[in-house]
Amino acid sequence: MRDAIAKREIRAREVTEKFMGQIEKWNPRLNAYITLNEQALEQAKQIDQRLSRNEKVGALAGVPVAIKDLLCTKGLRTTAASKILHNFVPPFSATVVERLEAAGAINLGKTNLDEFAMGSSSETSHFGISKNPWNLEYVPGGSSGGSAAAVAGGLACAAVGTDTGGSIRQPSSFCGLVGVKPTYGRVSRYGIVAYASSLDQAGPMARTVEDAALVLETIAGRDERDSTTSRENVPQWSQKISTNLKGLKVGLPKEYYSDQVHPDTRERVDQAVEAVRAAGAETVEVSLSLTDLAVSIYYLVATSEASSNLARYDGVRFGYRSDFSKRPAEDIAEFYCRTRGEGFGSEVKRRIILGTYALSSGYYDAYYKKACQVRRLMREQFLEVFSRCQILMGPVCVSPAFKIGGRIADPLKMYLNDIFTTSANLVGIPGMSVPAGFSKAGLPIGVQLLAAHFQEQHLFNAGKAIEEAMDIKELPHVLQ
């Protein structure tokens, strides 16, 4: 699409109008978008004008994209899918958004998510549940479920999501997309509403490996406004993709191939493993013995950081404030309690309480400090494994997408859904979900690839080999 627009075979405005028509038609059923960008057509018009003057345009000129509503967009409402930010309009844009716009991408709007990115199903949003385009009775995954539904449903070419414990990879798996969580520090977190600062990382969600690589090239790189971004060079991944995997060693963690994995998922993952072998890779069995602790460690670290980060939402400077006209607050404590009690949803409250408890006096050493110590051991274990292989392969999730309402009442069951994805965030390595086929019920299933720090090229190479071998042509029913 980018090439066709650059060659003026089709106008950016035409493309944008087409996608806006799709959004108008299908968003009421998918609930993928929270807020639409009224300036999208004007942005597309400017791209067409620049092309008519033979001016140089960016790598994504005219390509319509969706932005997870966790990234600040100047002049465009940013809610984090929460009542407490329901009317917040940022005075600035996130670095990721600035880079997409500088590359000429057209921002169609802000996509739905679990409130403050806290969830694995997109069922905790204040703005209603997003639905899976492959089957509207099923969740699209979370927390970046709206982004996944938008791309899978044909309401955007690509989207940006965020991944704190699997929130790009899991919805990508559930909706049949390529989703990439880059190395921690690859992409600036400036302007992204913080959930857990040592885990959060933005990344692309797209239909193909090459598209995902192109978007990541655009948004990655050092940002002086985020001291955690790396100075590591950003390669042209999309131009260097090779499906010749000769010499590549692929580790198969035995803990990822347990009996708890759904038979359909196991079958698709096994097929993907055969695909990389056929492309020349060698597979070896490895062990990540701390896998069973990943969810426990993650929910101590993430909720502790969330407790701290969400303290700023107090109703004083911006966002929702309780109505005190009929019953004024007796003191500042009641002011905070009523505003935050009414503004946050139940899952966010649960995580704030968990995190506050883990950080409290007398419990800090027993919970948060110990979790950080085990996190360090987990990192060392992954580094040791990567001394013997270049990538790891396994399931993204234990099962395909589940029905709406199927797990929301059981937080522990929902949390355990993230057992294979949280480790990558805890140790800061890059991960990717690549479509590997479908379940017997017709729901997409992804395979997860993990690589050592800053080795995203290995993911794109192996991912492309799987993509070519699977040769998936099916589209969700909403596109047919």
N, C-alpha and C positions, 0 to 999 in steps of 0.2 A: 504494500500500500504506500509506504514511504517513497519507493522508487517510482511508482506510477504518478504520485503527486509531483515529485521532483521533475519528472519528464513532461509534466503538464498533460498527461493522458486523462487525468481526472482532477477536478478542483477540490481543494481541501474543504471548501464550504459545502460542496455536494456530499462529501463523505460525512462531515459533521451532521448535516441535516438528516442523512440516512440513519445514523446512530441515534440521534435525538428522537426520530420517529420510532425506532425500536424501543427506546426507553419509555416513551409515551404509551406504547402498546403493551409492553411486558412488565414494566416495573411495578404496576399495581398488583401483579401476581407474585413476582419474585421478591419485591421489597429490597432490592439491592442498593438503591440510592436513598440517602436521607435528604440531601440538598443538591439541586442542579445548578450548574454555573450559567447564569444568564449572559455571560460574556463569551461563551464558547464560539458562537457564530462570528462574532467580531474578531476573535483570535484567528479563526480560520480565514476570514476575509483578508486579514493582514498578511498571512502566509501567501495567499494567492497573489496579492499585490506585489510582494517582494519578489516572488518568482517571475511575475510579468516584467519586472525591471531587471531581471537576470541577476538579482542580488544573491549572495551566498546565504543559505539557510542551514539550520541545524540537522543533526542526525535523525531526528524524529519529526521533522517538519510536516505538519498537517495530520499527524497520527492521533486519533482520539483515545485518551486514556482516562482511567478513573483513579481517584485518590482516596485511600482509606480515611475516614473522618476522624482520624487521630493526628493527622498532619495539619498544621496551621496553614491557612490560605488567606492571604491579605484581602480583606473586603468580602470574603465568602465565609458564611457561618461554619464554625468548627465545634462540634458537640461532644465528641468522644462517645456518642450514643448514650449520653447521660442527661437526665433532667437538670442536673446541677450546672450544665453548660449549654442548656437548650437554646439560649439566645446569644451566645458568645461569638463575636465577629473579630477575629484577630487583626491587629494593625500591621502585621508582618507575615511573611510566608516562611515555611520550613525550607531549609537548604535543598532538600530533595525536590520540592515543588519548584523552587527557583531554577534548578538545573534542568528540570523537564521543560519548563517554559522557555528557557534559554535555547534549548535544543529544538524548539518549535512544536512540541507536543501540545495538543488541545485538551485542556482539562474539562471533561464533560460534567464532573460533579464529584460529590463526596459520598463514599459508600458506607453502608451499614456495617456494624460490628458488635461484638459483645461489649457491654458497657466498660469503658476504660480498658478494653482489650482483655477483660477478665472473663474467660470462658472458652469452651471448645466446640460451640454449636451455634453461635449467633442467636441464642435464645434469650440472652439477658439484656438486650438493647431496649432502651426507653422508647424507641421508635418502632417497635414490633419485630417479629422474627423474619429473618431472611430465609428463602427457600431454595432448595437444590433444583436447578433447571432439569436435571435428569429424572427427577421424581419429586413433585411438589409436596409430597408427604414426608420427605426426608430433609434433614438439616444439610446445609452446605459446608458445615464445619465452622471452625472459629479459631481465633477471634476475627480473622479477616474474611468472614463468610460473605459479606456483601461484595467485596472485591472479586472473590471467586465466582459468585453467582453472576456478576456483571460480565465478566469475560466469557465464562462458559455459556451464558445465555445470549451472547451476541450483543451486549449492551456497551461494550468497549473493546478496543483491540488488545489492550493490556491494562494492568492495574498495578498500583503500589500497595503492598500490605506491610505489616510489621510482624515480627516473629520474636516472642519472648520465651516461648517454650514449645513452639511448633505451629504458631498461628499463621504462617505462610504455607508450610509444607502440608499440614493436615487438611485444610480446606482445598488445597490444590489436588491432593489425593482424592478427596471426596467428590470433586467436580471435574476430574479429568484434565488437569492443567499441569504445566511446568511451573514450579514455584521454587525460588531460591532464597535461602537465608545466607547472606554473605558472612565472611569472617567478621567477628566483632571489631569495629573500628574501620571497616571498609567504607561504610556509609554514615554520613553525619546524622546525629540525632537532634541537631539544633531545630527547634520548632516542632518537634514531635512530642505530643502530650505524654509525659513519662508514666510508665507503669513500674518497671523494675530496671533501673538505669544501667546496671552491670550486665543485663541480659538482652535488653531491647535492641533490635536491629531491623531496619527497613530493607525491603527487597522487592523484586519484580514477580508478577504472576502473569503468565502469557500462554499462548496456545502451543508454541514450539520452543525448543531449546535455544535456537538462534535468536528468536525474538527476546527471550528472557536475558540472554547474554548482552544484546544490544541495549536494552533498558538499563541493565546493571552498569554497563560502561558509562552511561549518561549520568547516573546519579552517584556513582562511587567517587572517592578521592578525598584528599585532605581538606578540612574546613577549619579555619582558625577560630571559628566561633564554637567549636566542639573539641575540647582538648583530648578527648578519647579517640579521635580519628587518627588513622595511621598515615604516615608519609610514604608508605609503600606505593610503588608505581602501579597505575591502573592499566593492565594490558588491554589490547583489542581482542577480547575473548572471541567475539563473534566471527572474526576473520581468521582465527587460528584453530577453529574446531576441526578435529580429525577423528574419524571413526576407526582408524587403524590402532587398535589397542595392544599391539604386540609389545611385550615388555612391561605392561601394566600389571601389577599384582593387586588383586581384589580380596580384601578380607571379609569373611563371612562370620560375624560374631555369633557364637553358638547360643548366646542368651537371647538373640533376636529371632531364633527359629524354634521357639518353645511351643508347647501344646496349646497355650492360650491364644495363639494366632489362628484366626478364622481359616478354615480349609480353602476357601476361594482366594483369600489373600495370599496364603502360602503357595498356592498353585501359580498365581500370577508372578510372584516374586521369583519362584524357581525358574519360570520361563525367562524372566529378565536376566537371571544369572547365566542361563544357557546362551542368551544373546551376547553378553559380554565375552563369554568364552569363545563363541564363534567369531567374534571380532578380534581375537588374538590374545585376550587377557588370561592370566593365570589366577585361579582362585585358591585361597588357603583358609583353613578354619582358624579363627582367633577367639580369644576370650576377653570379655569386658565384665569382670566379676562384680563390679559395683553397679551394674545396670539396675538391679532391684532397688537400689537406694536412690535412684535418680529422681523419682517423683517426690519422695520425702524431702530430699535436699532442695529441690526446686521450689516446693511450696513453703519452705522456711525462708529461703533467700528472697524469693519473689514477693511474698506477702510482707516481709519485713521492709523491703525497699518501697513497696506500695504504701505501706502505713506512713512512711516518711514523706513520700512524694505527694500523696493526696491530702496532706495536712493543709496545703495552700488553698483548698476549696472551702472557704469559710463564709461566703456570702457578703464579704465586706467590700472587696474591690471590683469583682466581676462575677457573673454567673447568677445562679438562682439564689434568692433570699426568701425565707419564710415570711408569710404575711403577719406582721406584728401589729397591724392597725386595730384589730379587735382585742387582742390579748398581748400587750407588750411583754417583752422579755424582762424578767426580774434582774438578771445579771448577764455578763458576757458568756458564761458557761451555757445558760439556757439558749442564748442567741445562737451559739455554735451548734448545740445539740439539735435544736429544732430545724435549723437550716440544713445541716448535714444529714439528719435523720430522714427528712423529707426528700432531699435532693439525690441521695445515693440509693441504688437498688440493692436487693438483698445479697447478691453475690459479692458486690463491692464491699458492702458492710462486713460480710463474713471474712473477706481477705484482710481488711483493715484490722479487724479484731484479732485474727490469727497473728498478723505481723506485729501488732502492738504488744501482744502477749509475749511473743518470742524475743522482743527487744527490751522487755520490762526488767526492772531491777530484780535480781535473784534468778532470772530465767535466761538472761542473755548468753551466759557461758554454756548452759545446758542445751540451748537450741540454736540460736543464730551463729555463735562462734563455732560450735561443733560442726554445723552444716558447712560453714566456710572451710573448715579443715578437711572434711571429707571431699568437698568440691576440689580442693587442691590435689588430693590423692586421685580423684577421677581424671583430672587434667593430665597427671603424670602417667596414668594408665593408658590414656588415649595416645599420648606422645610415644610411649613404648611400642604400642601396636603399630603406629604409623612409621616406625623404624623398620617394620617388616612388610608393609604394604602401602600403596599410595591412596587407595580409597576403601571404604567399607560399604557393604550393601546389605539391605534388609528391608523389612516392612516399614512404612510410615506409621501405620496404626495397626492395632490388633484386629481390626475388622473394617469392612466398608462402612459407608455412612449409615447412621441409625435414624429411626423415625423421630420426628418432632415430638417432644414430650417423653421420649423413651428413657432419658437419663437425667433430666433436669432436676428431678426430685431426689436424686442420689448423688450428692457432690463427690463422694469418694469414687464411685464408679466412673463418673465423668472425668475426674482427675487422672485415674489410671489409664485413660485413653491416650495420655501423653507419654507413656513409659519409654517409647523409642525416640521421641523427639527432643525431650528436655535436656538430654546430655550435651547435645551440640551447643546449646546456649550456655550451659554451665561451664563448658571448657572453651567456648569462643570460636569453635571451628565452623567452616561453611557446610551447609547441607542443602540438598535439593530433592524435590519430589518430581518424578517423571511418570507419566501415564504408562501403565503396564497391562491394561486390559480391563475387563469387567467381571463382576460377580455373576452368579447364576440369575440374580434378580435384576441384572442390567445396570448395576451401579458401578461407577468408575473405581479403580483401585490403582494406587501409585506405588512405586518402589522408591525407597530412600537411598540416596548416595551421600556419603560423608567423606570429607578430605581434610588433610592437615591445614593449619592456618595459611591463608593466602594462596591456596592451591585450587582455586575455583576452576582453572582450566581442565583439571582432571575430571571434575564433575560434568562440565559441558561436553567433553569428549565422550565419556562413558554414557552420558544422558542421550547424546545424539545417536550413538550406536544402538541403544535400546529403542529409541524413537523410530529409527529406520527399520529395525527388526520387527517391531510390533505393528507398524504401518496402520495406525488406528485412523479410520476415516469417519466413524460414526459421529453424529452431532446430536445434542439434546433435542427433544421433540419440539421445544419452543421455536427452534430455527427452521422447522420443516413445514 
